[in-house]
């Protein structure tokens, strides 16, 4: 939680993640500007993916921790498979 403001600054200043695996999670009840911003973040990578956390509030990691864990595991798998190729 302490690093949240710095993390938000880093993401907002990013312009391109190339082909790095990326999953952007957004709560289903987010206001449209936040959802649009999250969609833009997902598009910063050619492998970007947007996942809408149905029934979750803003703190997805608290409301649906398994969704966050699954996203992390998916990224780890993608990175490991890419390093094998």
C-alpha positions as CSV (number, residue, x, y, z in Angstrom):
1,X,0.0,0.0,0.0
2,X,2.9,2.3,0.7
3,X,4.3,1.9,-2.8
4,X,0.9,2.5,-4.5
5,X,1.4,6.2,-5.3
6,X,4.9,5.5,-6.8
7,X,3.6,2.5,-8.8
8,X,0.8,4.6,-10.2
9,X,3.3,7.3,-11.2
10,X,5.5,4.7,-12.9
11,X,2.6,3.2,-14.9
12,X,1.2,6.6,-15.9
13,X,4.6,7.6,-17.3
14,X,5.1,4.4,-19.3
15,X,4.7,4.6,-23.1
16,X,5.5,1.1,-24.3
17,X,6.1,-2.3,-22.7
18,X,7.0,-3.9,-26.0
19,X,6.2,-7.6,-25.9
20,X,6.4,-8.0,-22.2
21,X,3.5,-10.1,-20.8
22,X,1.0,-7.9,-19.1
23,X,-2.4,-8.3,-17.4
24,X,-4.3,-5.3,-16.4
25,X,-7.1,-6.0,-13.9
26,X,-10.1,-3.6,-13.5
27,X,-13.0,-3.8,-11.2
28,X,-16.4,-4.2,-12.9
29,X,-17.8,-1.3,-11.0
30,X,-15.0,1.1,-11.9
31,X,-15.9,4.5,-13.2
32,X,-15.5,4.7,-17.0
33,X,-12.4,6.9,-16.9
34,X,-10.6,4.4,-14.7
35,X,-11.7,1.5,-17.0
36,X,-10.5,3.4,-20.0
37,X,-7.2,4.1,-18.4
38,X,-6.8,0.4,-17.6
39,X,-7.6,-0.5,-21.2
40,X,-4.9,1.9,-22.3
41,X,-2.4,0.3,-19.9
42,X,-3.2,-3.2,-21.4
43,X,-2.5,-1.8,-24.9
44,X,1.0,-0.7,-23.9
45,X,2.2,-4.3,-24.5
46,X,1.6,-6.4,-27.6
47,X,0.8,-9.2,-25.1
48,X,-1.4,-7.0,-22.9
49,X,-4.6,-8.4,-21.7
50,X,-7.5,-6.7,-19.8
51,X,-9.4,-8.7,-17.2
52,X,-12.6,-7.3,-15.7
53,X,-13.0,-8.5,-12.1
54,X,-16.8,-9.1,-12.0
55,X,-18.3,-8.2,-8.6
56,X,-15.1,-6.7,-7.3
57,X,-14.5,-3.3,-5.8
58,X,-11.4,-1.2,-6.5
59,X,-9.3,-3.3,-4.2
60,X,-9.3,-6.5,-6.3
61,X,-6.5,-8.0,-4.3
62,X,-8.7,-7.9,-1.3
63,X,-12.1,-8.8,-2.9
64,X,-10.8,-11.5,-5.3
65,X,-7.2,-12.5,-4.3
66,X,-7.4,-15.7,-6.4
67,X,-7.9,-13.6,-9.5
68,X,-4.7,-11.7,-8.8
69,X,-2.9,-14.9,-8.0
70,X,-4.1,-16.5,-11.3
71,X,-2.9,-13.4,-13.2
72,X,0.5,-13.5,-11.6
73,X,0.9,-17.2,-12.3
74,X,-0.2,-16.7,-15.9
75,X,2.5,-14.1,-16.4
76,X,5.2,-16.3,-14.7
77,X,4.2,-19.1,-17.1
78,X,4.4,-16.8,-20.1
79,X,7.9,-15.5,-19.1
80,X,9.2,-19.0,-18.4
81,X,7.9,-20.3,-21.8
82,X,9.4,-17.3,-23.6
83,X,12.8,-18.0,-22.0
84,X,12.7,-21.6,-23.2
85,X,12.1,-20.6,-26.8
